[in-house]
Structure formats: C-alpha cells, structure tokens
Amino acid sequence: MNIFKELLEKQKAIILDGALGTQVQKNGYDVNDSLWSAKFLDENPEVIKEVHRQYLEAGADCIITSSYQASIEGFLEKGFSEEKAVNLIKLSINIAKEERDIFWGNLEDKNKRIKPLVAASIGPYGAYLADGSEYTGDYGISDEKLKQFHKKRLEIILETSPDLLAIETIPILKEVKIICELLKELKKIPTWVTFSAKNESTTNGGDDIKECMRFLENQDCVSAVGINCTAPQYIPKLIENIKLVSSKPIVVYPNGGSKYNPILKVWEKGEISALEYSKLSLLWFQKGAKIIGGCCETSPEEILNIRERLL
C-alpha cells in the first residue's frame, strides 16, 4: 500500500520539517559554501544532528536529510576522495535515522505521534553546480550525464535504507523523467517528487505543472507529488492544478516568501511570520495538500505552529 495513504488513515495530515540550511544559520553557523549545509557532514556532523532534533521536537512526522547538495562530484571538487565522498553522503542519511531513533526511543507518549520518517533528499543537478541553475534547469549537459549523476547518488543513498526518497526542488520535467527511469531500475522505495514553481502554473524551468503531474500520475515508482521551495502565494492554485490531473497524495513545503539571490547566496526580503505561515498551511490543507511542511527560511517555530493548527 502507498505509505502516505496508509499514514493518512491514521492521521489527517503528515507534518514535514522545515529548512535545514536556514536553521543551521539560525543556530550560528555559516553555510555560504558550494556544499551548503552538507559541508558540516565533514566539519561537524553535530550541527546537522541538532537541526534534526529541533524539528522532531517541534512535531515533524518526517525529517529530510542533508543530502540535497551532497554529491560525489561536489565533494571531489572540494578535495575529498571518492571514498570519503561516498561515506559523507551515507552519513547524511544515517545521522538522520540515528536522531530519529533516539527521539522515538525517548518519547514517553507514543500514542500521540506516528513514528517519524526519514526522507533522503535528492536535489536537482543544479544544486551541485551552486550557481542558481537549480531554479532554471538550464544545466547545459547531456541527458546521459544527468542520468549518471543521479544514478550514482541514488545507488549510494539506497544502500542506507532510508524510509523514503524526497526528489525535491526539481525545476524541469526532463530531469524528473530521467530520475523515474532510474527508480524503475533500482531498489523499490516510497518516493515523493516535488517541483519548484515560479508562478501558479509553471515550474521554475518553464514546464506546465499539469503536464508534470500527468506524467507522474502514471509512474508507479512515485507515491506522492507536489511543490516545494516556492512562494507561498502560489501554492493554493498550484494545488488546484495538481488535483485536476493527479490522484496521488499532495506534498507542499513552500519557502518563507523571499526570493533567492544566487550571486550573493542569500534570501532577499519577503519573509512572512511563523504564525502567518501556519495560517496559510490550513488553507493548503483545505485545498487538498495532506503532507505539509516548510522549505527555505522556515524553522521549527513554523512546524510547531503547523502541527498545532492542523492536528
């Protein structure tokens, strides 16, 4: 059975975590690096563990790993050996599982929670490039190179047996089609796919969101579909567009409302309050999204408020 549908029979919504890199910054660490928060997998894994703990304590039913920007190619360019790169990618999953297990083991009243899931983040090729192309899909590479990039990382991550895969912030349908080809060849695991969008109907790379969702509707390897790292004001209409063509559970975890500057590597003003964000989450739920959290700029405060409002 679809894991999300199964959980949604027990609980009316599944609460995701919020931003990892933003929370690392709020905790006092600098993430201005081509590896983003993944650099702490080598420098200080406790930095990542702390964020996972904070989200679990805030009520997240699912935490997303720090593997978004972790790739063999990215680590090699920073001077790591391939063996070390592989170990760091695996570490991103294993520390999340470890923190989840510690949290669950220490939780006294387990009747009010479902056991939190660990979703292994699979970011777009552009995340490795760290040049803003993750928001355009303009990679300038062959389909075969794109396939090999994702294949290597997927194989490494699947060896760690996460609960599910989060194929996230994808700007173009072509990249999703390539990833789905790989998923059919690899170990079967629950998977959601979320696109990033620039308006109410179009992905950041210019694809029609309904076309994207029509494709995913026929992919048995994909359990849930949706949108992430997108301005909150676009989410209600995006959910409506998804529902027109998809029967799968809908995932939304928008950003805080600001615009990303890929040159300065900062989010420029536009952020909404945690309370306002949670009010919007109720609207997203009413529109049809059932798996809800936050992306860039959001924090444990937003997740706590979303849980209190939805559950």
C-alpha positions as CSV (number, residue, x, y, z in Angstrom):
1,M,0.0,0.0,0.0
2,N,1.1,3.6,-0.6
3,I,2.9,4.6,2.7
4,F,1.4,8.1,2.6
5,K,-2.1,6.9,2.1
6,E,-1.6,4.4,4.9
7,L,-0.4,7.0,7.3
8,L,-3.1,9.4,6.3
9,E,-5.6,6.8,7.5
10,K,-4.1,7.2,11.0
11,Q,-3.6,11.0,10.9
12,K,-5.3,13.6,8.8
13,A,-2.0,15.3,7.8
14,I,1.7,14.4,7.8
15,I,3.9,17.2,9.1
16,L,7.2,17.6,7.4
17,D,10.2,19.5,8.8
18,G,11.4,23.0,7.7
19,A,14.6,24.5,6.3
20,L,17.8,22.8,7.2
21,G,20.3,25.4,5.9
22,T,18.3,28.3,7.3
23,Q,18.1,26.6,10.7
24,V,21.9,25.9,10.7
25,Q,22.4,29.6,10.1
26,K,20.0,30.5,12.9
27,N,21.9,28.2,15.2
28,G,25.0,30.3,14.5
29,Y,26.9,28.6,11.6
30,D,27.9,29.8,8.2
31,V,26.5,27.9,5.2
32,N,27.9,30.1,2.4
33,D,29.7,27.3,0.6
34,S,29.1,25.3,-2.6
35,L,28.2,22.4,-0.4
36,W,25.7,24.5,1.6
37,S,24.8,22.7,4.9
38,A,26.4,19.4,3.6
39,K,29.8,20.8,4.4
40,F,29.0,20.1,8.1
41,L,28.8,16.4,7.4
42,D,32.6,16.6,7.4
43,E,33.3,19.6,9.6
44,N,30.9,19.0,12.4
45,P,28.0,16.5,12.0
46,E,26.6,17.6,15.3
47,V,25.4,20.8,13.5
48,I,23.1,18.7,11.3
49,K,22.0,16.4,14.2
50,E,21.0,19.5,16.2
51,V,18.6,20.6,13.4
52,H,17.1,17.2,13.1
53,R,16.4,17.1,16.8
54,Q,14.9,20.6,16.8
55,Y,12.4,19.6,14.1
56,L,11.5,16.3,15.7
57,E,10.8,18.1,19.0
58,A,8.7,20.7,17.1
59,G,6.5,17.9,15.9
60,A,7.8,16.8,12.5
61,D,6.5,13.4,11.3
62,C,9.2,13.3,8.7
63,I,12.7,14.8,8.6
64,I,14.6,15.4,5.4
65,T,18.3,14.6,5.2
66,S,21.2,16.9,4.5
67,S,21.9,15.1,1.2
68,Y,20.3,17.7,-1.0
69,Q,23.6,19.3,-2.0
70,A,25.7,16.2,-1.3
71,S,27.1,14.6,-4.4
72,I,30.3,12.7,-5.4
73,E,31.1,15.5,-7.9
74,G,30.6,18.2,-5.3
75,F,32.8,16.6,-2.7
76,L,35.5,15.8,-5.2
77,E,35.7,19.5,-6.2
78,K,36.3,20.3,-2.6
79,G,39.3,18.0,-2.4
80,F,37.7,14.9,-0.9
81,S,38.5,11.4,-2.2
82,E,35.7,9.4,-3.8
83,E,35.6,7.0,-0.9
84,K,35.2,9.9,1.6
85,A,32.5,11.4,-0.6
86,V,30.5,8.2,-0.6
87,N,30.9,7.9,3.2
88,L,29.7,11.5,3.7
89,I,26.6,11.0,1.5
90,K,25.8,7.9,3.5
91,L,26.4,9.8,6.8
92,S,23.7,12.3,5.8
93,I,21.1,9.6,5.9
94,N,22.5,7.6,8.9
95,I,22.7,10.6,11.3
96,A,19.1,11.5,10.5
97,K,18.0,7.9,11.2
98,E,20.1,7.9,14.4
99,E,18.5,11.1,15.7
100,R,15.0,9.9,14.8
101,D,15.6,6.6,16.7
102,I,16.9,8.4,19.7
103,F,14.0,10.8,19.7
104,W,11.5,8.0,19.3
105,G,13.1,5.8,22.0
106,N,13.0,8.7,24.5
107,L,9.4,9.7,23.7
108,E,7.2,8.8,26.6
109,D,3.7,9.1,25.0
110,K,3.9,7.4,21.6
111,N,0.2,7.4,21.1
112,K,0.0,11.0,20.0
113,R,2.6,10.6,17.3
114,I,3.4,8.4,14.3
115,K,7.0,7.2,14.3
116,P,8.8,9.9,12.3
117,L,10.1,9.0,8.9
118,V,13.5,9.8,7.4
119,A,13.3,11.1,3.8
120,A,16.5,11.1,1.8
121,S,16.8,14.3,-0.1
122,I,17.6,14.1,-3.8
123,G,18.2,17.6,-5.1
124,P,18.4,18.7,-8.7
125,Y,21.7,18.7,-10.7
126,G,21.7,22.5,-10.3
127,A,22.2,22.2,-6.6
128,Y,25.6,20.6,-7.2
129,L,26.5,23.5,-9.5
130,A,25.6,26.0,-6.8
131,D,25.1,28.7,-9.5
132,G,21.4,29.3,-9.3
133,S,20.6,26.8,-12.2
134,E,18.6,24.7,-9.8
135,Y,16.0,27.5,-10.2
136,T,16.1,27.4,-14.0
137,G,17.0,23.8,-15.1
138,D,19.5,25.3,-17.6
139,Y,22.3,22.9,-16.9
140,G,24.0,22.7,-20.3
141,I,24.7,18.9,-20.1
142,S,23.6,15.8,-21.9
143,D,20.8,13.6,-20.8
144,E,23.2,10.8,-20.3
145,K,25.5,12.9,-18.0
146,L,22.4,13.9,-16.0
147,K,21.3,10.3,-15.7
148,Q,24.8,9.2,-14.5
149,F,24.9,12.0,-11.9
150,H,21.6,10.9,-10.3
151,K,22.3,7.2,-10.7
152,K,25.5,7.3,-8.6
153,R,23.9,9.2,-5.8
154,L,20.7,7.2,-5.7
155,E,22.6,3.9,-5.5
156,I,24.7,5.2,-2.6
157,I,21.7,6.6,-0.7
158,L,19.6,3.4,-1.2
159,E,22.3,1.4,0.5
160,T,21.5,3.2,3.7
161,S,17.8,2.2,3.6
162,P,16.0,5.5,4.3
163,D,12.3,5.3,4.8
164,L,11.6,7.2,1.6
165,L,13.1,9.4,-1.1
166,A,12.4,13.1,-1.4
167,I,13.1,14.1,-5.0
168,E,12.8,17.8,-4.4
169,T,13.1,21.3,-5.9
170,I,13.2,20.0,-9.4
171,P,12.8,22.8,-12.0
172,I,12.2,20.7,-15.2
173,L,10.2,17.7,-16.2
174,K,13.0,16.2,-18.2
175,E,15.1,15.8,-15.0
176,V,12.2,14.0,-13.3
177,K,11.7,11.7,-16.3
178,I,15.3,10.7,-16.1
179,I,15.1,10.1,-12.3
180,C,11.9,8.0,-12.8
181,E,13.8,5.8,-15.3
182,L,16.4,5.1,-12.7
183,L,13.9,4.5,-9.9
184,K,12.3,1.7,-12.0
185,E,15.8,0.0,-12.2
186,L,16.7,0.4,-8.6
187,K,15.5,-0.8,-5.2
188,K,11.8,0.0,-4.7
189,I,11.2,2.6,-2.0
190,P,8.4,5.1,-1.3
191,T,9.1,8.3,-3.1
192,W,7.7,11.8,-3.5
193,V,8.6,14.2,-6.3
194,T,8.2,17.9,-5.8
195,F,8.8,20.6,-8.4
196,S,9.8,24.2,-7.7
197,A,7.5,26.7,-9.4
198,K,7.7,30.4,-10.5
199,N,4.0,31.1,-10.6
200,E,0.7,29.3,-10.2
201,S,1.0,27.0,-13.2
202,T,4.6,26.8,-14.3
203,T,7.8,25.2,-12.9
204,N,10.9,27.2,-12.5
205,G,12.2,25.7,-15.7
206,G,9.1,26.7,-17.7
207,D,7.1,23.4,-17.8
208,D,3.4,23.3,-17.3
209,I,2.7,21.9,-13.8
210,K,-0.3,19.9,-15.1
211,E,1.9,18.2,-17.7
212,C,4.4,17.3,-15.0
213,M,1.7,15.8,-12.8
214,R,0.1,13.9,-15.6
215,F,3.4,12.2,-16.2
216,L,3.8,11.4,-12.5
217,E,0.3,10.0,-12.2
218,N,1.4,7.1,-14.4
219,Q,4.6,6.4,-12.5
220,D,4.2,3.6,-10.0
221,C,7.6,4.4,-8.5
222,V,6.2,7.7,-7.2
223,S,3.9,7.7,-4.2
224,A,3.2,11.4,-3.7
225,V,3.6,14.6,-5.7
226,G,3.8,18.3,-5.1
227,I,5.6,21.6,-4.8
228,N,8.4,22.9,-2.6
229,C,10.7,25.9,-2.4
230,T,8.1,28.1,-4.0
231,A,6.5,31.3,-2.8
232,P,3.5,30.7,-0.5
233,Q,1.1,32.8,-2.5
234,Y,1.3,30.4,-5.5
235,I,0.5,27.3,-3.5
236,P,-3.3,27.3,-3.4
237,K,-3.7,27.5,-7.2
238,L,-0.8,25.0,-7.7
239,I,-2.7,22.5,-5.5
240,E,-5.8,23.1,-7.6
241,N,-3.9,22.4,-10.8
242,I,-2.3,19.3,-9.4
243,K,-5.7,17.9,-8.3
244,L,-7.1,18.3,-11.8
245,V,-4.7,15.6,-13.1
246,S,-3.4,13.6,-10.2
247,S,-5.0,11.2,-7.6
248,K,-1.8,10.9,-5.5
249,P,-1.3,12.5,-2.1
250,I,-0.1,16.1,-2.5
251,V,3.0,17.4,-0.8
252,V,3.7,21.1,-0.3
253,Y,6.5,22.7,1.6
254,P,6.9,26.3,0.3
255,N,9.7,28.7,1.3
256,G,9.2,31.7,3.5
257,G,8.2,34.1,0.8
258,S,11.6,35.7,-0.1
259,K,13.5,35.5,-3.4
260,Y,16.9,33.7,-3.6
261,N,19.8,35.7,-4.9
262,P,22.2,33.1,-6.4
263,I,25.0,35.6,-6.8
264,L,25.1,36.6,-3.1
265,K,23.7,33.3,-2.0
266,V,21.1,35.0,0.3
267,W,17.4,35.1,0.5
268,E,16.1,38.7,-0.1
269,K,13.3,40.2,1.9
270,G,9.7,39.0,1.7
271,E,9.6,36.5,4.6
272,I,6.3,36.0,6.4
273,S,5.8,35.3,10.1
274,A,5.7,31.8,11.5
275,L,2.1,32.4,12.6
276,E,1.0,33.6,9.2
277,Y,2.7,30.7,7.6
278,S,0.7,28.3,9.7
279,K,-2.5,30.0,8.8
280,L,-1.6,29.5,5.2
281,S,-0.9,25.9,5.9
282,L,-4.5,25.4,6.9
283,L,-5.6,26.8,3.5
284,W,-3.2,24.4,1.7
285,F,-4.7,21.6,3.7
286,Q,-8.2,22.6,2.9
287,K,-7.3,22.9,-0.8
288,G,-6.1,19.2,-0.7
289,A,-2.5,19.0,0.4
290,K,-2.0,16.4,3.1
291,I,1.8,16.3,3.5
292,I,2.8,19.8,4.6
293,G,6.0,21.5,5.9
294,G,8.4,24.3,5.1
295,C,11.4,24.9,2.9
296,C,14.0,27.7,2.9
297,E,13.6,30.4,5.7
298,T,11.2,28.3,7.7
299,S,12.1,27.0,11.1
300,P,10.9,24.7,14.0
301,E,8.6,27.5,15.0
302,E,6.6,27.2,11.8
303,I,6.5,23.4,12.1
304,L,5.2,23.6,15.6
305,N,2.5,26.1,14.6
306,I,1.5,23.9,11.6
307,R,1.1,20.9,13.8
308,E,-1.0,22.7,16.3
309,R,-3.2,24.2,13.6
310,L,-3.7,21.0,11.5
311,L,-3.7,18.3,14.2
